[in-house]
Amino acid sequence: MGANVSTEPQPALGRSFGHARCIMCGSENSSSLGLVFRPSADGGVAAEFKGHAGLQGYEGLLHGGIASALLDAAMTNCLFRHGVKAVTARLAVRFRAPIPFGATLIVQARPIVLRPPLYKLAAELVDNGRVSAEAEAQFMSFPDVQETKPREEP
């Protein structure tokens, strides 16, 4: 998956999809982990990530929820690359090896099926050439927030 990644700077894809405040990749969120996704040759995206001590679960290991969120963010940004705004409907993660919290990881995603209103994608967290976690997910299209009417109180 995604071996050939562009080194050219890319515009923040999420900004045009109302995603600029994302905790994982938001350019307008001071708490964001700052992921910057770049297109890859397989139609996917990839980003480099290095965790810090505040993202640990067990001592010395990246928290599994953070790893899952990294995989989800990669798949979301892959959809942005294809002009799709969608939310996660189902996410299945398989952890293959413990992930040290300070490791420099590559998180990459690629499309499997891009057929509205459901989309299927795959992602991997790669540590030093080895896949440490992988995911498959289904995403569902959704309307813009401005178009969604608030629920009325009963």
Contact map, one row per residue, 1 for C-alpha under 8 A:
1110000000000000000000000000000000000000010000000000000000000000000000000000000000000000000000000000000000011100000000000000000000000000000000000000000000
1111100000000000000000000000000000000001110111000000000000000000000000000000000000000000000000000000000000011100000000000000000000000000000000000000000000
1111100000000000000000000000000000000001100000000000000000000000000000000000000000000000000000000000000000000000000000000000000000000000000000000000000000
0111110000000000000000000000000000000001100000000000000000000000000000000000000000000000000000000000000000000000000000000000000000000000000000000000000000
0111111000000000000000000000000000000111100011000000000000000000000000000000000000000000000000000000000000000000000000000000000000000000000000000000000000
0001111100000000000000000000000000000111000000000000000000000000000000000000000000000000000000000000000000000000000000000000000000000000000000000000000000
0000111110000000000000000000000000000100000000000000000000000000000000000000000000000000000000000000000000000000000000000000000000000000000000000000000000
0000011111000000000000000000000000000100000000000000000000000000000000000000000000000000000000000000000000000000000000000000000000000000000000000000000000
0000001111100000000000000000000000000100000000000000000000000000000000000000000000000000000000000000000000000000000000000000000000000000000000000000000000
0000000111111000000000000000000000001100000000000000000000000000000000000000000000000000000000000000000000000000000000000000000000000000000000000000000000
0000000011111000000000000000000000000000000000000000000000000000000000000000000000000000000000000000000000000000000000000000000000000000000000000000000000
0000000001111111000000000010000000010000000000000000000000000000000000000000000000000000000000000000000000000000000000000000000000000000000000000000000000
0000000001111111100000000000000000000000000000000000000000000000000000000000100110000000000000000000000000000000000000000000000000000000000000000000000000
0000000000011111111100001100000000000000000000000000000000000000000000000000100100000000000000000000000000000000000000000000000000000000000000000000000000
0000000000011111111100000110000000000000000000000000000000000000000000000000000000000000000000000000000000000000000000000000000000000000000000000000000000
0000000000011111111000000000000000000000000000000000000000000000000000000000000000000000000000000000000000000000000000000000000000000000000000000000000000
0000000000001111111100000000000000000000000000000000000000000000000000000000000100001000000000000000000000000000000000000000000000000000000000000000000000
0000000000000111111110000000000000000000000000000000000000000000000000000000000000000000000000000000000000000000000000000000000000000000000000000000000000
0000000000000111111111000100000000000000000000000000000000000000000000000000000000000000000000000000000000000000000000000000000000000000000000000000000000
0000000000000110111111001111100000000000000000000000000000000000000000000000000000000000000000000000000000000000000000000000000000000000000000000000000000
0000000000000000011111101111100100000000000000000000000000000000000000000000000000000000000000000000000000000000000000000000000000000000000000000000000000
0000000000000000001111111111100100000000000000000000000000000000000000000000000000000000000000000000000000000000000000000000000000000000000000000000000000
0000000000000000000011111100101110000000000000000000000000000000000000000000000000000000000000000000000000000000000000000000000000000000000000000000000000
0000000000000000000001111100000111100000000000000000000000000000000011001000000000000000000000000000000000000000000000000000000000000000000000000000000000
0000000000000100000111111110000111110000000000000000000000000000000000001000000000000000000000000000000000000000000000000000000000000000000000000000000000
0000000000000110001111111111100111100000000000000000000000000000000000000000000000000000000000000000000000000000000000000000000000000000000000000000000000
0000000000010010000111001111110101000000000000000000000000000000000000000000000000000000000000000000000000000000000000000000000000000000000000000000000000
0000000000000000000111000111110000000000000000000000000000000000000000000000000000000000000000000000000000000000000000000000000000000000000000000000000000
0000000000000000000111100111111100000000000000000000000000000000000000000000000000000000000000000000000000000000000000000000000000000000000000000000000000
0000000000000000000000000011111100000000000000000000000000000000000000000000000000000000000000000000000000000000000000000000000000000000000000000000000000
0000000000000000000000100000111110000000000000000000000000000000000000000000000000000000000000000000000000000000000000000000000000000000000000000000000000
0000000000000000000011111110111111100000000000000000000000000000000000000000000000000000000000000000000000000000000000000000000000000000000000000000000000
0000000000000000000000111100001111100000000000000000000000000000000000000000000000000000000000000000000000000000000000000000000000000000000000000000000000
0000000000000000000000011110000111110000000000000000000000000000000000000000000000000000000000000000000000000000000000000000000000000000000000000000000000
0000000000000000000000011100000111111000000000111000000000000000000000000000000000000000000000000000000000000000000000000000000000000000000000000000000000
0000000000010000000000001000000001111100000000110000000000000000000000000000000000000000000000000000000000000000000000000000000000000000000000000000000000
0000000001000000000000000000000000111110000011100000000000000000000000000100100000000000000000000000000000000000000000000000000000000000000000000000000000
0000111111000000000000000000000000011111000011100000000000000000000000000000000000000000000000000000000000000000000000000000000000000000000000000000000000
0000110000000000000000000000000000001111101111000000000000000000000000000000000010000000000000000000000000000000000000000000000000000000000000000000000000
0111110000000000000000000000000000000111111111000000000000000000000000000000000000000000000000000000000000000000000000000000000000000000000000000000000000
0111100000000000000000000000000000000011111100000000000000000000000000000000000000000000000000000000000000000000000000000000000000000000000000000000000000
1100000000000000000000000000000000000001111100000000000000000000000000000000000000000000000000000000000000000100000000000000000000000000000000000000000000
0000000000000000000000000000000000000011111110000000000000000000000000000000010000000000000000000000000000000110000000000000000000000000000000000000000000
0100000000000000000000000000000000000011111111000000000000000000000000000000010010000000000000000000000000011110000000000000000000000000000000000000000000
0100100000000000000000000000000000001111001111100000000000000000000000000100110010000000000000000000000000011100000000000000000000000000000000000000000000
0100100000000000000000000000000000001111000111110000000000000000000000000100000000000000000000000000000001111000000000000000000000000000000000000000000000
0000000000000000000000000000000000111100000011111000000000000000000000000100000000000000000000000000000001110000000000000000000000000000000000000000000000
0000000000000000000000000000000000110000000001111100000000000000000000000000000000000000000000000000000111100000000000000000000000000000000000000000000000
0000000000000000000000000000000000100000000000111110000000000000000000000000000000000000000000000000000111100000000000000000000000000000000000000000000000
0000000000000000000000000000000000000000000000011111000000000000000000000000000000000000000000000000111110000000000000000000000000000000000000000000000000
0000000000000000000000000000000000000000000000001111101000000100000000000000000000000000000000000000111100000000000000000000000000000000000000000000000000
0000000000000000000000000000000000000000000000000111111100000000000000000000000000000000000000000000110000000000000000000000000000000000000000000000000000
0000000000000000000000000000000000000000000000000011111100010000000000000000000000000000000000000000110000000000000000000000000000000000000000000000000000
0000000000000000000000000000000000000000000000000001111100000000000000000000000000000000000000000000000000000000000000000000000000000000000000000000000000
0000000000000000000000000000000000000000000000000011111110000110010000000000000000000000000000000000100000000000000000000000000000000000000000000000000000
0000000000000000000000000000000000000000000000000001111111111110000000000000000000000000000000000000100000000000000000000000000000000000000000000000000000
0000000000000000000000000000000000000000000000000000001111111111000000000000000000000000000000000000000000000000000000000000000000000000000000000000000000
0000000000000000000000000000000000000000000000000000000111111110000000000000000000000000000000000000000000000000000000000000000000000000000000000000000000
0000000000000000000000000000000000000000000000000000000111111000000000000000000000000000000000000000000000000000000000000000000000000000000000000000000000
0000000000000000000000000000000000000000000000000000100111111100000000000000000000000000000000000001100000000000000000000000000000000000000000000000000000
0000000000000000000000000000000000000000000000000000000111111110000000000000000000000000000000000111100000000000000000000000000000000000000000000000000000
0000000000000000000000000000000000000000000000000010001111011111011000000000000000000000000000000111110000000000000000000000000000000000000000000000000000
0000000000000000000000000000000000000000000000000000001111001111111000000000000000000000000000000000100000000000000000000000000000000000000000000000000000
0000000000000000000000000000000000000000000000000000000010000111111100000000000000000000000000000000000000000000000000000000000000000000000000000000000000
0000000000000000000000000000000000000000000000000000000000000011111110000000000000000000000000000000000000000000000000000000000000000000000000000000000000
0000000000000000000000000000000000000000000000000000001000000111111111000000000000000000000000000000000000000000000000000000000000000000000000000000000000
0000000000000000000000000000000000000000000000000000000000000111111111100000000000000000000000000000000000000000000000000000100000001000000000000000000000
0000000000000000000000000000000000000000000000000000000000000001111111110000000000000000000010000000000000000000000000000000000000000010000000000000000000
0000000000000000000000010000000000000000000000000000000000000000111111111000000000000000000000000000000000000000000000000000000000000000000000000000000000
0000000000000000000000010000000000000000000000000000000000000000011111111100000000000000000000000000000000100000000000000000100000000000000000000000000000
0000000000000000000000000000000000000000000000000000000000000000001111111110000000000000000000000000000000111000000000000011100000000110000000000000000000
0000000000000000000000000000000000000000000000000000000000000000000111111111000000000001001000000000000000000000000000000010000000000000100000000000000000
0000000000000000000000011000000000000000000000000000000000000000000011111111100000000000000000000000000000000000000000000000000000000000000000000000000000
0000000000000000000000000000000000001000000011100000000000000000000001111111110000000000000000000000000000111000000000000010000000000000000000000000000000
0000000000000000000000000000000000000000000000000000000000000000000000111111111000000000000000000000000000011110000000001110000000000000100000000000000000
0000000000000000000000000000000000000000000000000000000000000000000000011111111100000110000000000000000000000000000000000000000000000000000000000000000000
0000000000001100000000000000000000001000000010000000000000000000000000001111111110000000000000000000000000000000000000000000000000000000000000000000000000
0000000000000000000000000000000000000000001110000000000000000000000000000111111111000000000000000000000000001110000000000000000000000000000000000000000000
0000000000000000000000000000000000000000000000000000000000000000000000000011111111111100000000000000000000000010000000000000000000000000000000000000000000
0000000000001100100000000000000000000000000000000000000000000000000000000001111111111000000000000000000000000000000000000000000000000000000000000000000000
0000000000001000000000000000000000000010000110000000000000000000000000000000111111110000000000000000000000000000000000000000000000000000000000000000000000
0000000000000000000000000000000000000000000000000000000000000000000000000000011111110000000000000000000000000000000000000000000000000000000000000000000000
0000000000000000000000000000000000000000000000000000000000000000000000000000001111111000000000000000000000000000000000000000000000000000000000000000000000
0000000000000000000000000000000000000000000000000000000000000000000000000000001111111100000000000000000000000000000000000000000000000000000010000000000000
0000000000000000100000000000000000000000000000000000000000000000000000000000001100111110000000000000000000000000000000000000000000000000000011000000000000
0000000000000000000000000000000000000000000000000000000000000000000000000001001000011111000000000000000000000000000000000000000000000000001111000000000000
0000000000000000000000000000000000000000000000000000000000000000000000000001000000001111100000000000000000000000000000000000000000000000001111000000000000
0000000000000000000000000000000000000000000000000000000000000000000000010000000000000111111000000000000000000000000000000000000000000000111100000000000000
0000000000000000000000000000000000000000000000000000000000000000000000000000000000000011111000000000000000000000000000000000000000000000111100000000000000
0000000000000000000000000000000000000000000000000000000000000000000000000000000000000001111100000000000000000000000000000000000000000000111000000000000000
0000000000000000000000000000000000000000000000000000000000000000000000010000000000000001111110000000000000000000000000000000000000000011110000000000000000
0000000000000000000000000000000000000000000000000000000000000000000000000000000000000000011111000000000000000000000000000000000000000011100000000000000000
0000000000000000000000000000000000000000000000000000000000000000000100000000000000000000001111100000000000000000000000000000000000001111000000000000000000
0000000000000000000000000000000000000000000000000000000000000000000000000000000000000000000111110000000000000000000000000000000000001110000000000000000000
0000000000000000000000000000000000000000000000000000000000000000000000000000000000000000000011111100000000000000000000000000000000011100000000000000000000
0000000000000000000000000000000000000000000000000000000000000000000000000000000000000000000001111100000000000000000000000000000000111100000000000000000000
0000000000000000000000000000000000000000000000000000000000000000000000000000000000000000000000111110000000000000000000000000000000111000000000000000000000
0000000000000000000000000000000000000000000000000000000000001100000000000000000000000000000000111111000000000000000000000000000000010000000000000000000000
0000000000000000000000000000000000000000000000000000000000001100000000000000000000000000000000001111101000000000000000000000001000010000000000000000000000
0000000000000000000000000000000000000000000000000000000000011100000000000000000000000000000000000111111000000000000000000000000000000000000000000000000000
0000000000000000000000000000000000000000000000000111101100011110000000000000000000000000000000000011111000000000000000000000000000000000000000000000000000
0000000000000000000000000000000000000000000000000111100000000100000000000000000000000000000000000001111100000000000000000000000000000000000000000000000000
0000000000000000000000000000000000000000000000000110000000000000000000000000000000000000000000000011111110000000000000000000001000000000000000000000000000
0000000000000000000000000000000000000000000000011110000000000000000000000000000000000000000000000000011111000000000000000000001100000000000000000000000000
0000000000000000000000000000000000000000000000011100000000000000000000000000000000000000000000000000001111100000000000000000111100000000000000000000000000
0000000000000000000000000000000000000000000001111000000000000000000000000000000000000000000000000000000111110000000000000001111000000000000000000000000000
0000000000000000000000000000000000000000000001111000000000000000000001100100000000000000000000000000000011111000000000000011110000000000000000000000000000
1100000000000000000000000000000000000000000111100000000000000000000000100110000000000000000000000000000001111100000000000011100000000000000000000000000000
1100000000000000000000000000000000000000000111000000000000000000000000100110010000000000000000000000000000111110000000001111000000000000000000000000000000
1100000000000000000000000000000000000000011110000000000000000000000000000010010000000000000000000000000000011111000000001110000000000000000000000000000000
0000000000000000000000000000000000000000001100000000000000000000000000000010011000000000000000000000000000001111110000111100000000000000000000000000000000
0000000000000000000000000000000000000000000000000000000000000000000000000000000000000000000000000000000000000111110000111100000000000000000000000000000000
0000000000000000000000000000000000000000000000000000000000000000000000000000000000000000000000000000000000000011111000111000000000000000000000000000000000
0000000000000000000000000000000000000000000000000000000000000000000000000000000000000000000000000000000000000011111101110000000000000000000000000000000000
0000000000000000000000000000000000000000000000000000000000000000000000000000000000000000000000000000000000000000111111100000000000000000000000000000000000
0000000000000000000000000000000000000000000000000000000000000000000000000000000000000000000000000000000000000000011111100000000000000000000110000000000000
0000000000000000000000000000000000000000000000000000000000000000000000000000000000000000000000000000000000000000001111100000000000000000000110000000000000
0000000000000000000000000000000000000000000000000000000000000000000000000000000000000000000000000000000000000000011111110000000000000000011110000000000000
0000000000000000000000000000000000000000000000000000000000000000000000000000000000000000000000000000000000000011111111111000000000000000011100000000000000
0000000000000000000000000000000000000000000000000000000000000000000000000000000000000000000000000000000000000011110001111100000000000001111000000000000000
0000000000000000000000000000000000000000000000000000000000000000000000000010000000000000000000000000000000001111100000111110000000000001110000000000000000
0000000000000000000000000000000000000000000000000000000000000000000000000010000000000000000000000000000000001111000000011111000000000111100000000000000000
0000000000000000000000000000000000000000000000000000000000000000000000110110000000000000000000000000000000111100000000001111100000000111000000000000000000
0000000000000000000000000000000000000000000000000000000000000000000000100000000000000000000000000000000001111000000000000111110000111110000000000000000000
0000000000000000000000000000000000000000000000000000000000000000001001100000000000000000000000000000000011110000000000000011111000111100000000000000000000
0000000000000000000000000000000000000000000000000000000000000000000000000000000000000000000000000000000011100000000000000001111111111000000000000000000000
0000000000000000000000000000000000000000000000000000000000000000000000000000000000000000000000000010001111000000000000000000111111110000000000000000000000
0000000000000000000000000000000000000000000000000000000000000000000000000000000000000000000000000000000110000000000000000000011111000000000000000000000000
0000000000000000000000000000000000000000000000000000000000000000000000000000000000000000000000000000000000000000000000000000011111100000000000000000000000
0000000000000000000000000000000000000000000000000000000000000000000000000000000000000000000000000000000000000000000000000000011111110000000000000000000000
0000000000000000000000000000000000000000000000000000000000000000000000000000000000000000000000011000000000000000000000000001111011111100000000000000000000
0000000000000000000000000000000000000000000000000000000000000000000000000000000000000000000000111110000000000000000000000001111001111100000000000000000000
0000000000000000000000000000000000000000000000000000000000000000001000000000000000000000000011111000000000000000000000000001110000111110000000000000000000
0000000000000000000000000000000000000000000000000000000000000000000000100000000000000000000011110000000000000000000000000111100000111111000000000000000000
0000000000000000000000000000000000000000000000000000000000000000000100100000000000000000001111000000000000000000000000000111000000001111100000000000000000
0000000000000000000000000000000000000000000000000000000000000000000000000000000000000000001110000000000000000000000000011110000000000111110000000000000000
0000000000000000000000000000000000000000000000000000000000000000000000010010000000000001111100000000000000000000000000011100000000000011111000000000000000
0000000000000000000000000000000000000000000000000000000000000000000000000000000000000001111000000000000000000000000001111000000000000001111100000000000000
0000000000000000000000000000000000000000000000000000000000000000000000000000000000000111110000000000000000000000000001110000000000000000111110000000000000
0000000000000000000000000000000000000000000000000000000000000000000000000000000000000111100000000000000000000000000111100000000000000000011111000000000000
0000000000000000000000000000000000000000000000000000000000000000000000000000000000011110000000000000000000000000000111000000000000000000001111100000000000
0000000000000000000000000000000000000000000000000000000000000000000000000000000000001110000000000000000000000000000000000000000000000000000111110000000000
0000000000000000000000000000000000000000000000000000000000000000000000000000000000000000000000000000000000000000000000000000000000000000000011111011000000
0000000000000000000000000000000000000000000000000000000000000000000000000000000000000000000000000000000000000000000000000000000000000000000001111111000000
0000000000000000000000000000000000000000000000000000000000000000000000000000000000000000000000000000000000000000000000000000000000000000000000111111000000
0000000000000000000000000000000000000000000000000000000000000000000000000000000000000000000000000000000000000000000000000000000000000000000000011111100000
0000000000000000000000000000000000000000000000000000000000000000000000000000000000000000000000000000000000000000000000000000000000000000000000111111100000
0000000000000000000000000000000000000000000000000000000000000000000000000000000000000000000000000000000000000000000000000000000000000000000000111111110000
0000000000000000000000000000000000000000000000000000000000000000000000000000000000000000000000000000000000000000000000000000000000000000000000000111111000
0000000000000000000000000000000000000000000000000000000000000000000000000000000000000000000000000000000000000000000000000000000000000000000000000001111100
0000000000000000000000000000000000000000000000000000000000000000000000000000000000000000000000000000000000000000000000000000000000000000000000000000111110
0000000000000000000000000000000000000000000000000000000000000000000000000000000000000000000000000000000000000000000000000000000000000000000000000000011111
0000000000000000000000000000000000000000000000000000000000000000000000000000000000000000000000000000000000000000000000000000000000000000000000000000001111
0000000000000000000000000000000000000000000000000000000000000000000000000000000000000000000000000000000000000000000000000000000000000000000000000000000111
